[in-house]
Amino acid sequence: MKSTEVHIGNMPLGGAHPVRLQSMTTTNTLDVPATVAQCIAIAKAGADYVRITAQGVREAEALQQIKAALKKQGHNIPLIADIHFNPAAAEVAARYVEKVRINPGNFVDRASGADEPALLREKFVRLLNICKEHGTALRIGVNHGSLSVRMMDRYGDTPQGMVESAMEFLHICRDENFANVVVSMKSSNTRVMVYATRLLAQRMAKEGMSCPLHLGVTEAGEGEDGRIKSATGIGALLADGLGSTIRVSLTEEPQREIPVARKLARYFSAKAKSSSLYEDLEHDFFSYAKRISTPASVASIGGHNPVAVAADLSRLPLIRRKDVELLGFTFDGQAWKGSDSTPDMIYVGMSEVDSFPLQNLHILSDESEDLLHCKPSYSGAGLFAFLKSKPHTLLMLALKSGAKALSEQRNFFLQLKKNGITNPVLLHRAYSEADYEYLQLQAAADFGSLLIDGFGDGIMLSLSQPSNIRETTTSVKTEQSDTALKAAEQKATFTRCARAMDLVGTGFSILQAARVRFSKTEYISCPGCGRTLFELQKTLQEVKARTAHLKGLKIAIMGCIVNGPGEMADADYGYVGAGPGRVSLYKGKVRMEAGVEQERAVDRLIMLIKENGDWQ
């Protein structure tokens, strides 16, 4: 989607400019030296903008000192003030920084009764006039969990409510002739974030608006899961040609967010823009409905089965019992048993399978008549007639990258629907990327886009590098004994099985990020900021260490009342900073305990989970 250009200091956004990267400080804003040092670290990591919380007028005033100190040290990176509940702080900050972010849901404190449109407009127009005077840009940042009472009463906790909240403020901007504005739709739920942003893009287009979009999955967590979750949501929208700036929210040091964001932006830099995507009347791109499919005859995939994950062992010349065990399966004498982390099926291609019991193992072989390899470009009456005659045949759809890949893949599914084809589809993509983090980001974006659309009954990630097993064994054979040859073969096989298991784990993480299958505990945790009053990263690790076995449970660890409980609305349990050394504990949206001492808060959280019957 083409957007207007927004001027943010010396780093304009939107228009023909590349996707801009940003992060947010976690220091106390009143600690000017510490905040300046972190701003510099973020800038050196490659960020285009740095956001700083300004929860009060004192913090807003401190931005002037931070700006001056940065310039004195030779840094001119644009600063963004993050505002909640306090229009007065926004008015002060707008005089010192290049951009101000406000949240329509709490631009004014709900307790003040200022949710009435007339009073809201008065306060917002006053801020716009200051922004005009000082050349300050504005972001209207809507958060899923903090819609105003008025919007909640009218639209509920929905993507539509988020869009209406943004449009109310955008209409005021248009009335006041203020165009230097960016918009965002954020949620810890990737589906909500994607659908809300798509709805907003469509709504703005209908009203002749083209504001740049800021993309981000809020409270994504940390580590591998945080990266995959962010790439799933952000990637789905970048693939559609939406997004002018991104922030990957990780519960880690803020400068660590930038390399992840840079990889995502790089992956989509040459992608085509799908400007007319949402005009397709045969599919709803704004809510989730899984494509109707028929169960496959070769494996538990399709129909009412959960979205599956397949392991690819097709590059092994011979599939042995030990290879299956390396994937996490155990044999009890009668059948193979798996767990929440073992694949649902094993693809062997044309490889030979050794003679060992196969009970309960779903083996996909190219020799099976009920497995058909397919490309998105395949279509035609002949293919459709064949598939209709064999609805239980599993299609293995080979995905690819490139400027037209996503639209071509979506069109394949739309053609299946149009022709009444219900065959189950296993999405497959082979990657050659040596950087495993980059591979995970690519895969989350590639598969996540289709899964969020409701397409795909299973996924399989593979490595496309040619097998080095035969080459390795040949060279060893000429120089060493048969024992060395056998050892080299075993090592190569083990490496390939271990990598296959890594890819299976990534597959399960992608399914969970796209919210189509939950196989482990989900953690919703904010990155932290100057409002956080406890050691967020340390607390998250402690909670994970004690609750990681609670499959399917969603636990939120939130730094302050601004992000929680609103932004953890999707969580089953919540741990929210309530003041210095104090924590509030939630079950869903209900506060169960307040003012718990931080030293015993994790123990009380565990007890709360047990008391409500969710402990395993």
KOLFI-93496 format. One record per residue (C-alpha): y, x, z. Coordinates in steps of 0.25 Angstrom, whole numbers, padded with zeros to 4 digits, always signed. Each point is the difference from the previous one (the first is absolute). Layout:
BEGIN
YXZ;...
END
This chain:
BEGIN
+0000+0000+0000;+0014+0006-0004;+0009+0000+0012;+0015+0003+0002;+0005+0013+0004;+0004+0001+0015;+0008+0011+0005;-0004+0007+0013;+0008+0012+0002;-0004+0011-0010;-0014-0006-0003;+0001-0013-0008;-0011-0009+0000;-0006-0010-0010;+0004+0000-0015;-0007+0011-0008;-0001+0009+0013;-0014+0004+0004;-0006-0006+0013;+0007+0005+0012;-0007+0005+0013;+0004-0003+0014;-0005+0001+0014;+0006-0003+0014;+0003+0009+0012;-0008-0003+0013;+0010+0007+0010;+0010-0006+0009;+0012-0002-0008;+0009+0003+0011;-0007+0014+0001;+0009+0005-0012;-0006+0014-0001;-0015-0005+0000;+0004-0011-0010;+0007+0011-0009;-0012+0009+0000;-0009-0011-0004;+0009-0005-0011;-0001+0015-0005;-0015+0000+0001;-0001-0013-0008;+0010+0005-0011;-0008+0013-0001;-0012-0008-0002;+0006-0006-0013;+0006-0013+0005;+0012-0006-0008;+0005-0008+0013;-0002+0000+0015;+0000-0013+0008;+0005+0000+0015;-0001-0011+0010;+0013-0005+0005;-0004-0011+0010;+0014+0000+0007;+0014+0004-0002;-0001+0013+0007;-0012+0004-0009;+0009-0004-0012;+0011+0008+0004;-0009+0012+0002;-0003-0001-0015;+0014+0006-0003;-0004+0012+0008;-0014+0001-0006;+0007+0000-0014;+0010+0010+0003;-0010+0010+0006;-0009-0002-0012;+0012+0003-0010;+0003+0012+0009;-0014+0006-0002;+0001-0003-0015;-0008-0013-0001;+0006-0011-0007;-0012-0010-0001;+0004-0014+0001;-0002-0007+0013;-0005-0015+0002;+0003-0007+0013;-0011-0009+0005;+0006-0013+0007;-0007-0011+0008;+0007-0011+0008;+0013+0006+0000;+0011-0003-0010;+0010+0009+0007;-0009+0012-0001;-0001-0003-0015;+0015+0000-0002;+0002+0013+0007;-0011+0007-0007;+0005-0005-0014;+0012+0009+0002;-0008+0013+0002;-0013-0001-0008;-0003-0002-0015;-0009-0013+0002;-0003-0010+0011;-0013-0008+0001;+0000-0013+0007;-0011-0010+0003;+0004-0015-0004;-0010-0005+0011;+0008+0007+0011;+0013+0005-0006;+0006-0008+0012;-0007-0002+0014;-0008-0013-0001;+0004-0003+0015;+0015-0001-0005;-0003-0012-0008;+0006+0007-0012;-0012-0004-0009;+0009-0011-0006;+0004+0003-0014;+0015-0001+0002;+0001+0010+0011;-0010+0009-0006;+0008+0000-0013;+0013+0003+0008;-0007+0012+0006;-0006+0005-0013;+0012-0001-0008;+0008+0008+0010;-0011+0011-0002;+0001-0001-0015;+0015+0002+0001;-0002+0013+0008;-0010+0005-0010;+0009-0003-0012;+0011+0008+0007;-0008+0012+0003;-0009+0000-0013;-0013-0003+0009;-0012-0005-0006;-0009-0011+0007;-0015-0003+0001;-0004-0014+0003;-0013+0003+0007;-0009-0012+0003;-0012+0002+0009;-0011-0009+0000;-0001-0001+0015;+0014-0002+0003;+0005-0012-0008;+0011-0009+0006;-0003-0012+0008;+0006-0009-0011;-0008+0007-0011;-0013-0001+0008;+0002-0015+0003;+0003-0003-0015;-0010+0010-0007;-0009+0005+0011;-0005+0015+0001;-0002+0001-0015;+0004+0008-0012;+0009-0012-0005;+0007+0001+0014;+0003+0015-0002;+0006-0003-0014;+0008-0011+0004;+0006+0009+0012;+0004+0011-0010;+0006-0010-0010;+0009-0006+0010;+0006+0013+0002;+0000+0004-0014;+0007-0013-0004;+0011+0004+0010;+0001+0014-0006;+0002-0007-0014;+0010-0009+0005;+0008+0012+0006;-0002+0008-0013;-0008+0011+0008;-0010+0006-0009;-0003+0013+0007;-0013-0006+0006;-0015+0003+0001;-0011-0009+0005;-0013+0001+0007;-0012-0009+0004;-0008+0008+0010;-0013-0004+0008;-0011+0007+0006;-0009-0009-0008;-0001+0006-0014;-0002-0014-0006;+0012-0006+0006;+0008+0012-0004;-0004-0001-0014;+0001-0015-0002;+0013-0001+0006;+0006+0012-0008;-0006-0007-0013;+0006-0013+0004;+0014+0006+0002;-0001+0008-0013;-0003-0013-0007;+0011-0008+0008;+0011+0011-0003;-0003+0000-0015;+0001-0015+0000;+0014+0001+0006;+0005+0011-0008;-0001+0011+0011;-0006+0014-0001;+0002+0006+0013;-0009+0013+0002;-0012-0002+0009;-0004+0009+0012;-0015+0000+0002;-0008+0002+0012;-0012-0004+0008;+0006-0001+0014;-0009+0005+0012;-0010+0006-0009;-0006+0009+0011;-0004+0015-0002;-0010+0009-0006;-0008-0004-0012;+0000-0015+0003;+0016+0000+0001;+0001+0007-0014;-0011-0009-0006;+0007-0012+0005;+0014+0004-0005;-0005+0004-0013;-0007-0013-0002;+0012-0009+0002;+0011+0010-0006;-0009+0004-0011;-0003-0015-0004;+0015-0002-0002;+0003+0013-0006;-0011-0003-0011;+0008-0013-0003;+0012+0008-0003;+0007-0004+0013;+0007+0009+0010;+0011+0010+0000;-0002+0006+0014;-0012+0002+0009;-0003+0003+0014;-0014+0003+0005;+0000-0004+0015;-0010+0009+0008;-0001+0002+0015;+0002+0015-0002;+0011+0009-0001;+0010-0006-0010;+0000+0012-0010;-0015-0002-0002;+0003-0013-0007;+0008+0006-0012;-0012+0008-0006;-0008-0013+0000;+0012-0008-0006;+0002+0011-0011;-0014-0001-0004;+0000-0015-0002;+0013+0001-0008;-0005+0011-0008;-0013-0008-0004;+0008-0012-0005;+0012+0008-0006;-0006-0003-0014;-0006-0014+0002;+0004-0011-0009;+0009-0011+0006;-0007-0014+0000;+0013-0008-0001;-0007-0013-0004;-0012+0001+0009;+0003-0011+0009;+0003-0010-0011;-0015-0002-0002;-0003-0014+0003;-0015+0002+0001;+0000+0008+0012;+0008-0001+0013;+0005+0014+0003;+0007-0005+0013;-0011-0004+0009;-0015+0005+0002;-0012-0007-0006;-0012+0008-0004;-0006-0002-0014;-0012-0009+0000;-0012+0008-0004;-0015-0002+0000;-0009+0009+0009;-0006+0012-0008;-0015+0001-0001;-0001+0015+0002;+0008+0001+0014;+0007-0008+0010;+0013-0001-0007;+0008-0012-0006;+0000-0014+0005;+0002-0002+0015;-0004+0014+0003;+0011+0009+0006;+0007+0010-0010;-0009+0011-0001;+0001+0015+0000;-0010+0008-0009;-0004+0015+0001;-0001+0008-0012;-0012+0010+0000;-0001+0000-0016;+0003+0015-0001;-0012+0004+0008;-0012+0003-0009;-0010-0006+0010;+0003-0009+0011;-0008+0003+0012;-0002-0007+0014;+0009+0011+0006;+0011-0004-0009;+0000-0014+0005;-0001+0004+0015;+0013+0009-0003;+0007-0013-0004;-0002-0005+0014;-0013-0009-0002;-0012+0001+0010;-0014-0004-0003;-0008-0007+0012;-0013+0000-0007;+0001-0013-0007;+0014-0001-0006;+0013+0008-0001;+0011-0003+0009;+0015+0002-0002;+0013-0002+0008;+0014-0005-0002;+0003+0014-0007;-0012+0001-0009;+0001-0004-0015;-0005-0014-0004;-0007+0006-0012;-0003+0013-0007;+0003+0003-0014;-0010+0010-0006;+0004-0001-0015;-0011+0007-0008;-0005+0009+0011;-0014-0001+0005;-0004-0006+0013;-0010+0008+0008;-0012-0008+0006;+0004-0005+0013;+0001-0014+0006;+0012-0008-0005;-0001-0012+0008;+0014-0006+0003;+0007+0010-0009;+0008-0006-0012;-0002+0011-0011;+0009-0002-0012;-0006+0007-0012;+0004+0001-0015;-0014-0004-0004;+0002-0014+0006;+0002-0011-0010;+0009-0007+0011;+0010+0011+0001;+0011+0001-0012;+0010+0011-0001;+0013-0006-0005;+0015+0004-0003;+0012-0008+0002;+0002+0000-0015;-0013-0006-0003;+0001-0015-0004;-0005-0009-0011;-0008-0013-0002;-0013+0009-0001;+0002+0006+0014;+0004-0013+0007;-0012-0008-0006;-0009+0011+0005;+0006+0000+0014;+0000-0016+0001;-0015+0001-0003;-0002+0010+0011;+0010-0003+0011;-0008+0008+0010;+0002+0013-0008;+0009+0010+0008;+0012+0006-0008;+0004+0014+0003;+0014+0000-0004;+0006+0014-0003;+0014+0001+0005;+0010+0010-0005;+0014+0005+0002;+0011+0000-0010;+0013-0008-0004;-0008-0013-0003;-0012+0001+0009;+0003-0010+0010;+0005-0011-0010;-0013+0003-0008;-0009-0002+0012;+0007-0012+0004;-0001-0006-0014;-0015+0003+0000;-0002-0009+0013;+0010-0011-0006;-0009+0000-0012;-0013-0002+0008;+0007-0011+0007;+0005-0007-0013;-0014+0001-0006;-0007-0005+0013;-0007+0013+0002;-0005+0002+0015;-0008+0013-0001;+0003+0008+0013;+0008+0013-0003;-0001+0014+0006;+0013+0007-0001;-0003+0015-0003;+0010+0012-0002;-0004+0015-0001;+0011+0010+0005;+0002+0014-0003;+0010+0003+0011;-0003+0012+0009;+0011-0004+0010;-0008-0011+0008;+0012-0006+0006;+0006-0002-0014;-0014-0006-0004;+0000-0010+0011;+0015-0004-0003;-0004-0002-0015;-0013-0008+0003;+0008-0009+0011;+0010-0003-0011;-0010-0002-0011;-0010-0009+0007;+0010-0006+0010;+0008-0006-0011;-0012-0008-0006;-0006-0003+0014;+0013-0007+0004;+0000-0008-0013;-0014-0005+0004;-0007+0008-0011;-0013+0008+0003;-0012-0003+0008;-0002+0015+0003;+0005+0014-0002;-0006+0014-0003;+0008+0013+0001;-0006+0012-0007;+0004+0014-0003;+0001+0003-0015;-0002+0016+0001;-0013+0004-0008;-0012+0003+0009;-0001+0014+0004;-0014-0001+0005;-0007+0004-0012;+0009+0011-0003;-0001+0005+0014;-0015+0000+0000;-0001+0007-0013;+0008+0012+0004;-0007+0001+0013;-0014-0001-0006;+0003+0013-0009;+0004+0008+0012;-0007-0005+0013;-0013-0006+0005;-0005-0014-0001;+0004-0002+0015;+0014+0004-0004;+0000-0010-0011;-0005-0011+0009;+0011+0003+0010;+0010-0001-0011;-0005-0013-0005;+0000-0006+0014;+0014+0005+0003;+0005-0006-0013;-0007-0013+0002;+0005-0001+0015;+0015+0003-0005;-0001-0011-0011;-0006-0010+0010;+0010+0004+0011;+0012-0002-0010;-0007-0014-0005;+0001-0004+0015;+0014+0004+0001;+0003-0009-0012;-0008-0011+0006;+0009+0001+0013;+0012+0000-0009;-0005-0013-0007;-0002-0007+0013;+0014+0004+0005;+0006-0005-0013;-0007-0014+0002;+0006-0001+0014;+0013+0004-0005;+0000-0011-0011;-0005-0009+0011;-0013-0004-0007;-0010+0006+0009;+0001+0005+0014;-0010+0011+0004;+0007+0007+0012;+0012-0002+0010;+0013-0002-0006;+0012+0007+0006;+0014-0005-0002;+0010+0010+0005;+0014+0003-0003;+0005+0014-0003;+0010+0000+0012;+0015+0002+0000;+0011+0003+0009;-0003-0013+0007;-0014+0004+0004;-0002+0003+0015;-0014+0006+0001;-0008+0010-0007;-0005-0009-0012;-0009+0010-0007;-0007+0004+0013;-0002-0014+0004;-0005-0004-0014;-0011+0011+0001;-0004-0005+0014;-0001-0014-0004;-0008+0004-0012;-0010+0009+0008;-0003-0012+0009;+0000-0012-0010;-0005+0006-0014;-0014-0007+0001;+0007-0014+0001;-0003-0004-0015;+0010-0010-0006;+0009+0000+0012;+0015+0002-0003;+0008+0008+0011;+0014+0003-0001;+0008+0011+0007;+0015-0002-0001;+0011+0009+0005;+0010-0011+0004;+0003-0015+0000;+0007+0001-0013;-0013+0002-0008;-0009-0007+0010;-0004-0010+0002;+0006-0005-0013;-0006+0010-0009;-0014+0000+0007;-0001-0015-0003;-0013+0003-0007;-0006+0007+0011;-0010-0005+0010;+0005+0009+0011;+0013+0008+0002;+0006+0011+0008;+0015+0000+0000;+0010+0009+0006;+0009-0009+0010;+0008+0011+0006;+0000+0014+0006;-0014+0002+0005;-0004-0015-0002;-0008-0008-0009;-0003-0014-0004;-0014-0005-0004;-0003-0011-0010;-0011-0008-0005;+0004-0005-0013;+0015-0004+0001;-0001-0004+0015;+0004+0010+0010;-0011+0001+0011;+0006+0011+0008;+0014+0006+0002;+0006+0013+0006;-0014+0007+0001;+0002+0014+0004;-0003+0009-0012;-0010+0009+0008;-0010-0012+0001;+0004-0008-0012;-0011+0004-0009;-0010-0004+0011;+0006-0013+0001;+0000-0002-0015;-0015+0003+0000;-0002-0010+0012;+0008-0011-0008;-0010+0002-0012;-0012-0001+0009;+0006-0012+0008;+0001-0008-0013;-0014+0003-0005;+0004+0010-0011;-0007+0012+0005;-0013+0005-0006;
END
